[in-house]
Amino acid sequence: MQLVTEENITELAVERWATAGDPRLAELMTALVRHLHDFAREVRLTEDEWMAAMQWLTRTGQISDEKREEFILASDVLGLSMLVVQMNHRLDPRATPATVLGPFHIEGSPELGYADDMSDGLPGTPLYLHGTVRDLEGNPVPHAVLDVWQADTEGAYESQIPDIDEARLRAKYTTREDGSYCVRTIAPLGYAIPMDGPVGDLISRTGISYFRPAHIHFLINVPGYEPLITHLFQEGSDYLDSDVVFGTKQELVTPFEPRAAGPTPGGGSSDVPWLESRYDFVLQRRD
């Protein structure tokens, strides 16, 4: 019988996890064991600190549900989500860069037509965001579905608002034959990440800004092309340089130009001043 000591515990644990039937699982778990043990040794982790970590993880799981992904939020603020995105989406520099999914994406958003209003009468400054979806060679990508979602003018998603179960400020738009799209919504607001849970409690103990700059989420998944999960950020908005989830990229910052009341993209008209932003998404074909 081999007795467990502080000196041999790591290799014993690695040997056990190396027995996983799936080679990739064995690789992941043995590396995880080594890094966790190295971390504990480096910081001389105390029993009280270990217990605090276990309780934090427990609370993170307890607050998570189908509308709130606290573990994804934790990954986001630690920079892990963005690191994984960068490593897995090494796209051509001409392609629109990817960024984090975030914790508020929900499947099953309603399908809307060109320039239809996904704000459904909610208060806010009308925003028309339009352009094309094309490939690296400049060819239009027709029938591409843009899954779009955003926060309201209070910085809240519907999952954060009690008693709201229907889709709110989210929709799917499909590009026309020429690759063009037009999203009608309201101008988003920069907002604080949820601070009422374990992630917020941890952030509040630091000097980290817990705000995100104003942005709109896009998920574009077209057969034959690399899937794109990205944001568009309003030029000049606060927190562009301190995004708490490290999601801002210069290529994704776009101006929201003020327009007077009158004709709008898509053949409509606005009775009040509105904002316009033009942005072309560039997709990369899969190898």
N, C-alpha and C positions, 0 to 999 in steps of 0.2 A: 504494500500500500504506500502510495506517495503522499506525504503530508503536504498540505497547502501552506505556503509561506508568502510573505509580501514579495519576495524575489521571484517566485515561480508561478504565481497566480495568473499572470497575463498569458504566459505560454500554455498553461493548462487550459485556460478558457479558449484560447485560439485553436488549440488542438480539437477541442470538442466541437466548435462551430465549423471547423474545416470539414466535418463529416456530412455537411448538408449535401443532399443528392443533386441539387442544382449547382453547377460550378459558379455561376454568377452570384447566387445567394451566399455561397461559401466565401467568395471574394469580398462581398459587401460586409458580411458579418464579422469576418476575422479582422478586416481593416477597422471596422467600428469598434471592436473590442480593444484593439491596440491604441487607437486614438483616445477613447474614453479613459483607459487606464493611464495613458501618458498625461492627459489633462488632470486627472485626479492627483497624480504624483507632482505635476508641475506646480499646482496651486496649494498642495497639501490640504485637500478637501477634508473638512471636518464632518462629523456625523450630523451636527445640526444643519450644516449647509446642504448635505445630501438629503436630509429629510425635507428641508425647505424646497429643494428642487423637485422632489417627488410630489409634494403637495401642490406646487405650481403646475406641474404636468397634469395632475388629477383635476384641478380646477379648470385648466384649459380644455380638457376633454368634456367636463360637465357643462360648460357654457356653450360648447359647439353643437350645432344642429344643422338641418338641411338649409337654413338660411344664413347661418353664421359659422364661418370656418376660422376659428381662433388659432388653430395650428398653422394654417396658411398665413395668417397675419403674423404669427411669430416668425415663421420662415422669412416673410417679407422684410420685417424690420431688422432681422439679423443679416440681411444681405444675401442669404442663401438662395432665395427664389431667383434673384437677378443673376447670381453666379451660374445657376443651373441653366437659365435662359441663354446666357452668353455662351456657355460651353456647347449647348445643343443646337444653337441657331447661328452658326458662323456663315452668314449670308454674304453674297456679293455686295460690295460697298454701294452699288447702285440700287439695291433692294431696300424697301422700307424696313427699318430695324424693328426687332421684336422687343417686347418688355413684359412685365409680370401680368399674370391673369388677375391677381387680386382675389379677395375673399367674397366678392359680391356677385359673381356671375351666376345666373340661373338659366337652366335649360327651358326651352319652350316659349321664348318671346314671340309676340304676335308678328305676323308678316304684314308689312305695309308697302304701299306703292311709292313710286318716285315722288319726292317732296311731300309725302303725307306727314302729318304732325304726330310725333311720338310723345309729345308733352301733354296731349289730350287736355288742353286748356289750363294747365297749371300756370301759376303766376311766374313771370320772369321775362327777360328780354328775348324776343324771338331770335333764333340763330338758324341760319341756313348754311349747312356744310355740304359742299358739293365738289365734284371732280371726276376723275376716272380711276378705274383699276386696270393696270396694264402689266405686261411682262417686261423683262430687262431690255428687250429689243424695241419696246414702244408699241407693241401690238395690244389692242384692247382685249380685256378678259370679260366676255359677256356672261351673264347668268351667275356671276359670283355673288354669294350671299354674305352680306355684312351684318353680323350680329353686333348690335350697338347697345350700350347701357351707360348710365351716368347717375350722379347724385343730383338732388334738387337744389333750389336756391338757398336752402338751409344747410346744405352739405350732407344730406341724409339719403341713403338708399331705402327702398321700400322695406327691406328686411329689418331695418332699424326702427321702423314706425309701427307701433302696436296696432293691431286690428286691420292691417292692410295685407290682403292676400293676393290681389290681382297684380298683373304686370304694371309697372309704373316707371316711366322714363327709360324704357327699353323696347327694342323692336328689331326686326330683321328686314333689311332692304336688299333688293336684287338688282344688279347692274343691268343696263339695257344692252342692246346689240353692239353699241359703240363703246361699251365699258363704262358708261357714265352712271353716276349715282347722285342722289340728293337726299340728305337727311334734314328734316325740319324738326327742331327741338327748341329748348331754351338754353341760354348761356349757363354753363356750369359754374359752380363756386368751389374754390379751394376749401378743404375741410380737414378736420382732425380725424385721425383714425379712432376707432372705438376705444375710449379710455376707461370704460367701466368694467373691464375684465382683467385677467392675469397679465396680458401683454401691456395694457395701459398702466397697470400697477408697476410693472417693471420699468417702463419708459419714464414714469413720473419720478423715479429715483435717480434720474440722470439729467444732463443738460441737453438731451436730444430734442430737437423740434419734432413734435408729433403731428405735423401738418403735411398735407399733400397739395401741390399746386392744382389750379383748375384744369380739368381734363375730361375727355370722353373716351370710353373704352371701345375697342373694335376687335372682333374675332372674325377672320376671313379664312375659310377653309374651302379650297377649290381642288377637285381631283386633278392630279398631275402637277400640282404646285406645292411648294413648302407651305404648311399652314402658318398663318400670321396672327399672333396675339400682340396687340399694341395699344397705345394711347395716342391721342392728339392733345397737346397742351396749349393753352392760350398764351400767346406771346405777351410778356409783360406782367403775367400774374405773379403773385407772391409765392415764395417757397420753391421756385424752379431750381435753385442751387442747393436746397436742403430737403428735397423730397425724402420723407421718412422711409420709403420703401426702395429708394435708389433707382426709381424707374425713369427719370427724366433723361432724354437724349436730345441734342440740339436739332437733329433731323426731324424730330416729332413736334417741334415748337412751331406754331403757325399763328399768324395774326387773325384776329376777329375784327374785321373792318366795319365801322359804323355806317349805316345807310339810312337815308330819310324814308319816311312812310311812302309807300308806293309799290311798284311792281317788284316781285321777288322771283328767284329761280323757280322753274317748274311751271311758270305761267300764272302764278297767283299774285296776290297783292296783300300788303300789310297796312293796317290803319295806324300803326305806330312805328316809330323808328326800330330798325332791326340790325342784326349783325350778319356779316357774310364772311365765310372762310372757304378758300379753295385749296384742296389738297388731293394730290394724285398718289394712290397706293401702288407700289411696284412690287410684284410678286416674282419669286424665283422658281423656275421649274425644278422638279425633282430629277435627280440623276437616274 
